[in-house]
């Protein structure tokens, strides 16, 4: 009497396994083609970050932080933190991690911003997509690795897709909220002057929603960076792999150095994107 009756068991896991087997059989070639294209994109991005000399990256980040954050010592602090990564011996791994994060953010924005715009223009679509976004944000990050691993195998591609799924919701939500918060009187004024829906979107709503969209980009970038350690479990090289190896071998110092490098990257990216969002708001 204390056990739940087995007769009421729903074999959801079996259904999902059957569905995944069908997808792999019917669409295996398609996913292989997509995976090859994404892998080429990631490899080119990684080669670019590794090709740029370290001092060029340091100087560029220093100048960018100075111009966006408004203080010269901000630029020196950001550049100094990048140099600290190099002194630990993790420069190449940091660039690999940055390439993965950049690729994930680019694809998240390519798919996320149009979805946010579509949600803002349709209450029905918003009511459908919001529960999906809730599930994407509340589901444990390890779960994303399973379908990505089955569809694309080990390596950078499944790591990228799991990162995209984990990090895309903020930019979708904030794009939707930003457009919906545009004053109706402004939209009505544009309509009175004869603007069509596309002109209103690109010339009125998106510019006024830009601060909110920039905050969404900031949050998406930070969530993508937070996923790098989890993504290393399926073959993504970078700082996350170093943390994982340090945990497996109980090398505290090695794990602390790699983890500190991830924190430094997070601080730099967060401060620069936050400053850019603040400037757009002003």
N, C-alpha and C positions, 0 to 999 in steps of 0.2 A: 504493500500500500504506500510505502514511502518513496518508491521509484516512479518516475513518469512513465506512463504506458507507451511501450514501443510501437503500438499500433498507430499512434498519432504522429510518428516520425515522418518528417518531410525530407526526402533524399535530395536536398538542394545541391550538395556537393557532387553527387552522381550526375545530375542534370548539367551542371556547369562543366564537368569533365567531358560529357558527350558533346556539348556545344563547342568546347575548345578543340576537340578532335575534328569536328566538322569544319571549323574555321581553318585549321591547319591543313586539312585535306583540300578544301575548296579554294582557299585564298593563300596558300603557301607561297606560290610564285609572286603574288602581289607584294606580300610582306618582305620577301627577299629583295625585290627591286627597290622598295622604299628604304629598306635597311642599308642597301649598298649606296644609295644616293645620300642618305643622312650620314653614313660613315665617311664618305668622301668630303662632305661639307665640314664635318668635325675635324678630320685630319688636316685639311687646308687651314682651318682656323687655328689648330694647335701648332702647325708649322709656322704660321705667321707670328704667334706669340713667342715661340722659341727662337725665331729668326731675329726679332727686334732686339738690339743690344740692351743689356740691363740698365745702363746709365740713361739711355733714351727714355725708357719706361719711367724711371725714377724722376727725371727732369720733367717729363710730360705730366705725371701725376702731381708733382709739386706745383707746377705752374697752374694746372687746372684747379687744384684745391685753393690756391691763393686767389685766383680770379673769382671763383664761385663763393668761397666762404668769407672773403673780404679782408683777411688778415695775412700778412706775409708769414707769420709764424705757423699758421695753419698749413701752408704749403710745405714748410720745412718739417713739420711734424709728420705729415703724410709721407713725404719722401723718406724721412728717417725710418719710419716703420717698414717701408718696402726694403730699405737697405738691411734692416734687421733680419728679414726673411732670408736674404742672401747670405748673411753671416752664419746662419744656421745650416746652410748647405741645401736649402730646399727651393732654390729659385726656379729650377726647371719644373719641379713638381707643382709649385705654385702657379706657374704659367699653364700647365696642363689643366689644373683645377679651374683656373680663370677661363680657359677656352671652353671647358664643358659648361660652366655657368653662363658664359656669354651666348653659346649656342642655344642653351635651354631658354634663356630670357628672350632671345630674338624670336624663336619659334613660338614661345608663349605669347608674345606681343602680336605676332602675325595672326594667330588664331584667337587670342583673347580679346583684343580691342574690337574687332568686328563683331564678336559675340556679344560684348557689352553694349555696342551700338544697337544691335538687333534687339536685345532685351529692353533697352530704353524706348524703343519704338513699338513694342508689343507687350501688353500686359499678360497675354496668354503665354507667350514664350518665357517671360520672366517667372511666372508661376510654375512652369515646367522645369526650367533650368536651375532655379534656386535650390530645390532639394538635392539636385545632383551636385551642386557646388558644396552644399553642406556635407554630403557624403565624402566628397573629395578631400575636404579639409579635416574631417573628423576620423577618417579611416587611418589606421596605423600605416606609417610610411613603408614598412616592410611588405605590406600586402601588394603595393604597386609593383614590386619586383617580380611577382609570380607571373602575371600575364605578359609583361614585357619580356621576361626571360623565355617563356614558351614561344612567343612569336618571333623573337629576334636572336635568341641564343645569348651566349656570354659576350661581354665586351662593352664598348662605348655606347652603342645604339640603344640597347635596353636601359642602360643607365640614364641616357638622355631622355627617353620617353617617360620613365618613372619620375624623373625630376620635373618634366613639363607638367605631368598630371598633378604633382604635389604643389607646384608653384604657380600655376595658372589662375586659380580662383580669385586672388586679390585684384588682379588687373581687370578681370571681368566684372567683379562687383563694383569697383570704384569707377570704372568707365560708365556703367549703368547709372550709378548714383550721381555722378558728376553731370551727366546729360539731363537727368530728370530734375536736378536742382536748378537748372537754368531758368531764369524768370520767364513766366509765360508772357508777360507784357513785352519782353524783348523779342520773343518769337513772333508774337502777334504784330509787332511793329515791322519786323522783316517781311512777314506775309503781306502787310498793307502796302509795302513798297514793291511788291510783285515778285519776291524771291520764291523759288520753288523749294521742294523738300530737301533736295541735295544741296542747294546753296545755303539753306538754313543750317543744315548739318555741318558743312565744312567751314562756313564763314561766321556762324553765330554760336552754335551749340558746342562744337569741339574746342574752339578757342576759349570759351568761357569755362568749359569743363577741364581744361588742361591741367590746372593745379591738382585736381582730384585724380586725374589719370597719372600724373607724375608720382603721386603718393602710391598708387597702385603698382607702378613700375618699381618703385623702391621696395615695396613689400614682396613683390614677385622675385626680385633679385636676391633679397635676403633669404627667402624660403628656398630658392634654388641652391644657394650656398650651404644652407643647413642640410641639404639632402646629399652632399658629396660623400659623407662618411658612409651612409647607407648604400649609396650607389657603388661604392668600392667593393661591396660584397659580391657583385656580379661582374667584376672585371674592369671597372673604371679606374684607370691609373690616376695618381695625383696625391694630394695631401691626405685624402680620406683613406687611401690604401696604406699609407704610413701609419695612421692611427690604428687601423685594423690589425696590421702586423704587430704593432707594439702591444696591443691588447692580447693577441694570441701568444706572444713570447714574453709577456709580462715585463716589457722594457719601459719603465716609467719615464725615464728621461727622454727617450725617443718619442713616446706618445705625447709628452708635454710640449716638446718643441713643435711637432707637427700640429697639435691642437692650437698652440699659440699662433702659428702661422695662419691657420684658418680664421682665428679671432681677428688677427690683424687685417686680413683681406676683408672680413665682414665690416670692421670699423671703417676702413677706407671707402668701401663701396657705399655703405650706409651714409656716411657724412657727405660724400660728394653728391649722391642722388638726392639726399634730403636738402642740401643747399640749392640744387638745381630746381627742386620742387618749390622751395620757398621763394626763389627768384621769380619763377613763373607766377606764383600767387600774387607777389607784389606788383 
